[in-house]
Amino acid sequence: MILETHDLTKRYGSHFALHNVNLQISDRSIYGLVGPNGAGKTTLLSIIAGLRKQTSGNISQTIQRKEIAVCPDVPEFERWLTAYEVLELSANLMGVAKTKIEIENYLADAGLAESKDRKVGEFSRGMTQRLALASTIIGNPKLVILDEPCSALDPSGRAEVLDTISRMKDHTTVIFSTHILADVQRVCNYIGVLNKGELLHQGDLNSFLNENTNPIWNITLNDSIEQFMEKLNQAHWVIKAEALSQNKVQITGTSSDEVEINLIHLLSNLNLHIISIEPIDSDLEHAFLNLTQKETTQIK
């Protein structure tokens, strides 16, 4: 692990912003820290970055403090500087020598090669955010902290920034905080779910999806679905069966294994003509809601 927190707690009076958080960050990973507004994400990242002090608990890390870089959610630069000058200045401030070609390569990786001589005052919000990411990693940090980097971007700007973030794991470790769950599903390979200051879950993203969602399949037939729906509603391996059209059904099953084993047998026994069987990708939003609802039920 490149960084771990041990029972990290932050209290304001009687209110716990964080309570016994044990975060584990693997090297060269993109760790998505998710949770609703007010969950404690910014507080946690600020403590890791050294911008706030915890009330109790500690942090162990295999890197030095100077090897951690933070990119704010709303970066700002002097409007009269060019993109090239911003990166050149960032490298100098960090005490890192970079050649002209190296700086241009960082701009190219951020998708800003053709804008290197443009003044940043002319940049869109997405371009500014990508420039901020480039200026954050130009100092060769081993850990980059991104707090809500896409929160105020339009769809095009979000796509540009997410593409940049996804490439960062080749050079560094990233902690990516957001409440936009679709963004995490797109770029992260690990996830931590923070809610009301407590870490409810952390681990591999795909494992989290499998553990907290039910498999969904769309089945299209070249027959009437009436008899098929009747049998599905009686099946123990079906949680929900919904007719999407006259010949298309959506099934939510208890598990992928049970659906795969039983579905083919049922279709064969009914002698139905299949056009397509399509598994639907698990959705992080549903997994998050299932987990948080489960925790609320257990508390009650």
Summary of the structure (lengths in Angstrom):
residues: 300
radius of gyration: 23.8
end to end distance: 34.9
largest distance: 72.5
contacts: 939
relative contact order: 0.13
helix: 39%
strand: 28%
